[in-house]
Amino acid sequence: MIKKTLKVLVGLAALVILWMGFQGSFQNSAGPVSDTACYRLQGNFLDEEVLHGYPQTVMAVEESMTPRYILQIENSQNRSLVAPIPEEYPDSVREYLHPSEKVDWEHPSIVQVAAGIAPGEEDAVEIARQAAFYVASIIEYDEALAQAIWEGTSNTRSASETLATGKGTCSEYVNLFMAIMRIKGIPARFVTGIVSGGSYHAWAEIWLADIGWFPVETQQGKLGVSSRHIRLLVGVDFARIGIPLQEIQAHIEGINP
């Protein structure tokens, strides 16, 4: 009995250490996160309808050859939410429930994993919380794949491939998380974005009843994103977005509100 108790305690301690490691692995050198931040954004393939939506607000558009968008972004990491899974979804979000090339949630390995996450839970927020933590805890970051995605020679690994290899970039964290969400009946979409003071990044958004799209920082394994996360493009998955990162040519500038 004592040996069993010690084994459990050691396991819990290891999980806490692992979680702390993930919390520290995504620190940005730009300093502490503010509750809100404002930016001037310019780049290719940007759409005002995509840019405007919680936690991001398009405050103004400066006309030029390539429009410049004035954005205000809220830190959504500390927002308290409860959102039961509805019986029906609007037509506009139903496509984010279906399997896709990179979100192959019908694969037996994904079905098996999803069954063990929040069984019987009806709150979409709690399901997302547990799924995000699970995904962040099992994937090791793959630098070689990140370079391939940047160079355009890869358009990310599927959720089942990610689960099999245990490796991936920010995109693979998103793919696996979205697969779990969709099999649970929660719409989830891929976000290509950029982190102020950092680089291009990917995270997920889930659709919640009476709330709409809400971001999930899948690489960190927690709900919400900081005010430094700037959404650029969204889609069913990265392959369906179909725009290489180098072609976006996003330029951001922090400005006073």
Summary of the structure (lengths in Angstrom):
residues: 257
radius of gyration: 18.4
end to end distance: 59.6
largest distance: 71.4
contacts: 831
relative contact order: 0.20
helix: 37%
strand: 26%
